[in-house]
Amino acid sequence: MQNSLAVITAAGLLALAVPGWAQDAKKVERGKAVYVEQKCKLCHQLAGEGNPKGPLDEVGGKLKPEEIKAWLVDPKTAAAKHKATRKPAMKAYDTLPAADLDALVAFMESCKKK
């Protein structure tokens, strides 16, 4: 119980100390939910879960947010721009609501080598 209280207190203090932190954390959590809702793990893997043919564990350290968004909304053009060795089978997520797309980008951006 004390540990839980300490974590909650620390998170609250961090949210006060770093402007936008709580909002960004909410966006990342929403992005994680969008990842699940869109069944991304059928083709991609994160933290050992999902399809190992499409690992995303370090995507946030490899691509800028605008590049992640480009892959989501127009994967064929993004693949051509990045000279991908094979044509992507990924569908375009260009019809996602803007808030969900931004959240998904924030979540993908948070996937970095630790």
C-alpha positions in Angstrom: 0.0 0.0 0.0 2.8 2.4 0.9 4.6 1.7 -2.4 1.4 2.4 -4.4 0.9 5.7 -2.6 4.5 6.6 -3.2 4.1 5.9 -6.9 0.9 7.9 -7.1 2.5 10.8 -5.2 5.6 10.8 -7.4 3.5 10.7 -10.6 1.4 13.6 -9.3 4.5 15.6 -8.4 6.1 14.9 -11.8 2.9 15.9 -13.6 3.1 19.3 -11.7 6.8 19.7 -12.3 6.8 18.9 -16.0 4.2 20.8 -18.0 2.3 18.6 -20.4 3.6 15.4 -18.9 0.2 14.1 -17.7 -1.4 15.1 -20.9 1.3 13.3 -22.9 1.0 10.2 -20.7 -2.8 10.2 -21.4 -2.1 10.5 -25.1 0.3 7.5 -25.0 -2.2 5.4 -23.1 -4.9 6.3 -25.6 -2.5 5.3 -28.4 -1.8 2.0 -26.7 -5.6 1.4 -26.6 -5.9 2.3 -30.4 -3.1 -0.2 -31.1 -5.1 -2.8 -29.3 -8.5 -1.7 -30.9 -7.0 -1.8 -34.4 -5.5 -5.3 -33.8 -2.0 -4.1 -34.7 -0.4 -7.1 -33.0 -1.7 -9.4 -35.7 1.1 -8.0 -37.9 3.4 -6.3 -35.4 5.2 -7.2 -32.2 5.8 -5.1 -29.1 7.4 -6.4 -25.9 7.3 -10.0 -27.1 3.6 -9.9 -27.9 2.3 -10.2 -31.4 3.7 -11.1 -34.8 7.5 -11.3 -34.7 7.7 -10.5 -38.4 6.9 -6.8 -37.7 8.8 -5.8 -34.6 8.1 -2.2 -33.3 10.0 -2.2 -30.1 12.4 0.5 -31.1 10.4 2.4 -33.7 10.3 5.5 -31.6 14.1 5.7 -31.6 14.4 5.1 -35.4 11.6 7.3 -36.8 10.5 10.9 -36.2 6.8 11.4 -35.3 6.0 12.7 -38.8 7.6 9.6 -40.3 5.6 7.3 -38.0 2.4 9.2 -39.1 3.4 8.8 -42.7 3.7 5.0 -42.3 0.3 4.9 -40.7 -1.6 7.0 -43.2 0.2 6.0 -46.4 2.4 3.0 -45.9 3.2 2.5 -49.6 4.6 6.0 -50.1 6.5 5.7 -46.8 8.0 2.4 -47.9 9.1 3.9 -51.2 10.6 6.9 -49.4 12.5 4.7 -47.0 13.5 2.3 -49.8 12.0 -0.6 -48.1 13.1 -3.9 -49.6 9.5 -5.2 -49.9 6.1 -3.7 -50.5 4.2 -3.2 -47.3 1.1 -5.2 -46.8 -0.1 -2.8 -44.1 -3.3 -1.0 -44.7 -3.6 2.8 -44.5 -5.1 4.1 -41.3 -6.0 7.4 -42.9 -9.6 7.2 -41.7 -8.8 7.1 -38.0 -10.0 10.1 -36.1 -7.2 12.7 -35.9 -7.0 12.4 -32.1 -6.6 8.6 -32.3 -4.0 8.9 -35.0 -2.1 11.5 -32.9 -2.3 9.2 -29.9 -1.1 6.2 -31.9 1.8 8.2 -33.1 2.6 9.2 -29.5 2.5 5.6 -28.4 4.7 4.5 -31.3 7.1 7.3 -30.5 7.3 6.0 -26.9 8.6 2.7 -28.1 12.3 3.2 -27.7 15.2 1.1 -26.6 15.5 1.2 -22.8 
